[in-house]
Amino acid sequence: NNYQNAITLENIMRAASLSRSSLTQLFKTELGMTPIEYVWHHRIVVAHKFLNFTNLPIKDVALRCGFKTVQHFSRKFEETYGCNPTAFRTTVVSNRIKSLGL
């Protein structure tokens, strides 16, 4: 629920009442990633939805999803989806226009 805020491993440990090693092992076993990797993953998934279903500027999407800079957001987005946020949004808009027959 707080993905847009700064989140540290210590914050997650405290919220889950688990030690660092227990928390990390649980995340790796259940999700295949560390807790912090999961936070970044969740932020990117939410950002993908914002880019797909809103007209918010990319900078606003980045900030709403907990990224301090557009550059960091763009790098993480491209690592996950294989294209930068601008190219993704351009493709989404183009596909909408095609589906409307315009």
GIVEN-V190003 format. One record per residue. N is the residue number from 1. RES is the residue in one small letter. PHI is phi as a letter, one per 30 degrees, with the letter a starting at -180 (none if undefined). OMEGA is omega in degrees with one decimal (999 if undefined). D_CENTER is the distance of its C-alpha to the mean C-alpha in Angstrom with 1 decimal. Layout:
n={N;N}
res={RES;RES}
phi={PHI;PHI}
omega={OMEGA;OMEGA}
d_center={D_CENTER;D_CENTER}
//
This chain:
n={1;2;3;4;5;6;7;8;9;10;11;12;13;14;15;16;17;18;19;20;21;22;23;24;25;26;27;28;29;30;31;32;33;34;35;36;37;38;39;40;41;42;43;44;45;46;47;48;49;50;51;52;53;54;55;56;57;58;59;60;61;62;63;64;65;66;67;68;69;70;71;72;73;74;75;76;77;78;79;80;81;82;83;84;85;86;87;88;89;90;91;92;93;94;95;96;97;98;99;100;101;102}
res={n;n;y;q;n;a;i;t;l;e;n;i;m;r;a;a;s;l;s;r;s;s;l;t;q;l;f;k;t;e;l;g;m;t;p;i;e;y;v;w;h;h;r;i;v;v;a;h;k;f;l;n;f;t;n;l;p;i;k;d;v;a;l;r;c;g;f;k;t;v;q;h;f;s;r;k;f;e;e;t;y;g;c;n;p;t;a;f;r;t;t;v;v;s;n;r;i;k;s;l;g;l}
phi={none;c;e;d;c;d;b;c;e;d;d;d;e;d;d;c;h;b;d;e;d;d;d;d;d;d;d;d;d;d;c;i;a;d;e;d;d;d;e;d;d;d;d;d;d;d;d;e;d;e;d;d;c;b;c;e;e;e;e;d;d;e;d;d;c;j;c;d;b;d;d;d;e;d;d;d;d;d;e;d;c;i;a;d;e;d;d;d;d;e;d;d;d;d;d;d;d;d;d;d;i;c}
omega={-176.7;-174.4;-178.6;178.7;174.9;-178.4;177.0;176.1;179.2;176.6;-178.5;178.6;-179.6;-178.4;-178.0;-176.3;179.3;174.8;179.1;-175.9;179.6;-179.5;-179.1;179.3;179.1;179.1;-179.3;-179.8;-174.4;-173.1;179.6;179.6;178.1;177.9;-179.1;174.3;178.1;178.7;179.0;179.0;-179.5;179.1;-179.4;178.0;177.9;178.3;177.5;178.9;177.1;-178.9;-177.6;-170.0;177.1;175.1;178.6;174.6;-177.4;177.8;179.2;176.9;-179.4;-178.4;179.4;-178.1;173.1;177.8;-179.6;179.5;176.6;-179.3;178.8;177.0;-178.8;179.7;179.9;179.6;-179.5;176.2;-176.6;-171.0;175.3;174.9;179.8;-177.0;179.2;178.4;178.2;-178.2;177.9;178.3;179.6;-179.3;178.9;179.4;177.3;179.6;178.9;-177.8;177.1;179.8;-179.0;999}
d_center={13.0;12.4;8.7;9.5;12.4;13.1;13.2;15.5;16.9;20.0;18.3;17.1;20.5;22.3;20.6;21.3;24.7;24.3;25.1;22.8;24.3;24.3;20.7;19.5;21.9;20.9;17.2;18.4;21.0;19.0;15.6;16.5;14.3;14.7;13.5;11.5;10.0;9.0;7.5;5.3;4.9;4.6;2.3;1.6;4.5;5.3;5.3;7.2;9.4;10.1;11.1;13.0;14.8;15.4;17.1;15.3;15.6;12.7;13.4;13.2;9.8;8.6;10.8;10.1;6.5;8.2;8.7;12.4;13.0;12.3;13.4;10.9;8.0;10.3;11.0;7.8;7.2;10.9;10.9;9.0;10.7;13.8;13.9;12.8;11.4;15.1;16.4;14.1;15.1;18.7;18.8;17.7;20.3;22.8;22.5;23.0;26.0;27.4;27.1;29.0;31.7;31.6}
//
